[in-house]
Amino acid sequence: MQKSLSSRFVIGVMSAVLALMMAFTLSAIAQEDDDGPNGETAAELLVDGMDAASDRAYDSARRLFQKLISAFPDSPEAARARRALSSLGSDGDTEEGRAAIRADEAERTAEYRHAFLISVGDRVFFAESSAELGGRALAIIEGQARWLKLRPNLTITVIGRSDDGGDRRSAQTLSKQRAEAVRDRLIAAGLDASRVDLRPTGNDDKVAVCSTSMCRAQNRNAEVFINDLRDQDPIRSSMQSSTTRPPRGLSGRPAETGQVAQ
């Protein structure tokens, strides 16, 4: 009887040890799925490969794409790496290759802009004739700075807007002060100043075209706009087609006429 109990105890201990070994093995496999051989993620390898291709460092680009495909064969990033890799000619400098790289950069830029909008919001609003940041605006900008610091490959343009009445010159001045207020707060929150451009637009880049004071308040804002990944010049705001798009609130979703994010 005692031998039987002892045997059962030994078997139980061995079973527990085997279960722990299996758990560690599965954990290691899961970790390999999340990270490459040197700890890189699929997204990081794709960005590095595209940057290398854009800089015409084609050998480095090929190595990075191949590493991505090998480490993450079933990922969406691997599919994009395969397309970019197949587009690189013998010397890498083909029109098809360049077009594929440009298309992928545009896709990645759009993804960054959407994620930024959904995660932290892309703009803050001001009181009439004021460039002072309120409490909610300060909290939003702090979140924007944290999000951008985690993505050091991105640069931004702060677009200031004004629809406060007055003449064209005063509107331009006020929009500049609003853009500067947001820029200065981003920098104070730790964002590198070299990553930030300014674009005051006065009252020429309206979010909403309307006459009531509540509706016009939507145009008193400053927007943090992510620049194209390879074109670092300030470009036209995402709200450039204000006559064909519905007005948007702070979240980027269409706002009802007269509704202003606070």
Secondary structure in CASP SS format (residue, H / E / C, confidence):
PFRMAT SS
TARGET T0000
AUTHOR 0000-0000-0000
METHOD secondary structure of the structure
MODEL  1
M C 1.00
Q H 1.00
K H 1.00
S H 1.00
L H 1.00
S H 1.00
S H 1.00
R H 1.00
F H 1.00
V H 1.00
I H 1.00
G H 1.00
V H 1.00
M H 1.00
S H 1.00
A H 1.00
V H 1.00
L H 1.00
A H 1.00
L H 1.00
M H 1.00
M H 1.00
A H 1.00
F H 1.00
T H 1.00
L H 1.00
S H 1.00
A H 1.00
I H 1.00
A H 1.00
Q H 1.00
E H 1.00
D H 1.00
D H 1.00
D C 1.00
G C 1.00
P C 1.00
N C 1.00
G C 1.00
E C 1.00
T C 1.00
A H 1.00
A H 1.00
E H 1.00
L H 1.00
L H 1.00
V H 1.00
D H 1.00
G H 1.00
M H 1.00
D H 1.00
A H 1.00
A H 1.00
S H 1.00
D C 1.00
R C 1.00
A C 1.00
Y H 1.00
D H 1.00
S H 1.00
A H 1.00
R H 1.00
R H 1.00
L H 1.00
F H 1.00
Q H 1.00
K H 1.00
L H 1.00
I H 1.00
S H 1.00
A H 1.00
F C 1.00
P C 1.00
D C 1.00
S C 1.00
P H 1.00
E H 1.00
A H 1.00
A H 1.00
R H 1.00
A H 1.00
R H 1.00
R H 1.00
A H 1.00
L H 1.00
S H 1.00
S H 1.00
L C 1.00
G C 1.00
S C 1.00
D C 1.00
G C 1.00
D C 1.00
T C 1.00
E H 1.00
E H 1.00
G H 1.00
R H 1.00
A H 1.00
A H 1.00
I H 1.00
R H 1.00
A H 1.00
D H 1.00
E H 1.00
A H 1.00
E H 1.00
R H 1.00
T H 1.00
A H 1.00
E H 1.00
Y H 1.00
R H 1.00
H H 1.00
A H 1.00
F H 1.00
L H 1.00
I H 1.00
S H 1.00
V C 1.00
G C 1.00
D C 1.00
R E 1.00
V E 1.00
F E 1.00
F C 1.00
A C 1.00
E C 1.00
S C 1.00
S C 1.00
A C 1.00
E C 1.00
L C 1.00
G C 1.00
G H 1.00
R H 1.00
A H 1.00
L H 1.00
A H 1.00
I H 1.00
I H 1.00
E H 1.00
G H 1.00
Q H 1.00
A H 1.00
R H 1.00
W H 1.00
L H 1.00
K H 1.00
L C 1.00
R C 1.00
P C 1.00
N C 1.00
L C 1.00
T C 1.00
I E 1.00
T E 1.00
V E 1.00
I E 1.00
G E 1.00
R C 1.00
S C 1.00
D C 1.00
D C 1.00
G C 1.00
G C 1.00
D C 1.00
R H 1.00
R H 1.00
S H 1.00
A H 1.00
Q H 1.00
T H 1.00
L H 1.00
S H 1.00
K H 1.00
Q H 1.00
R H 1.00
A H 1.00
E H 1.00
A H 1.00
V H 1.00
R H 1.00
D H 1.00
R H 1.00
L H 1.00
I H 1.00
A H 1.00
A C 1.00
G C 1.00
L C 1.00
D C 1.00
A H 1.00
S H 1.00
R H 1.00
V E 1.00
D E 1.00
L E 1.00
R E 1.00
P E 1.00
T C 1.00
G C 1.00
N C 1.00
D C 1.00
D C 1.00
K C 1.00
V C 1.00
A C 1.00
V C 1.00
C C 1.00
S C 1.00
T C 1.00
S H 1.00
M H 1.00
C H 1.00
R H 1.00
A H 1.00
Q H 1.00
N H 1.00
R C 1.00
N E 1.00
A E 1.00
E E 1.00
V E 1.00
F E 1.00
I E 1.00
N C 1.00
D C 1.00
L C 1.00
R C 1.00
D C 1.00
Q C 1.00
D C 1.00
P C 1.00
I C 1.00
R C 1.00
S C 1.00
S C 1.00
M C 1.00
Q C 1.00
S C 1.00
S C 1.00
T C 1.00
T C 1.00
R C 1.00
P C 1.00
P C 1.00
R E 1.00
G C 1.00
L C 1.00
S C 1.00
G C 1.00
R C 1.00
P E 1.00
A C 1.00
E C 1.00
T C 1.00
G C 1.00
Q C 1.00
V C 1.00
A C 1.00
Q C 1.00
END
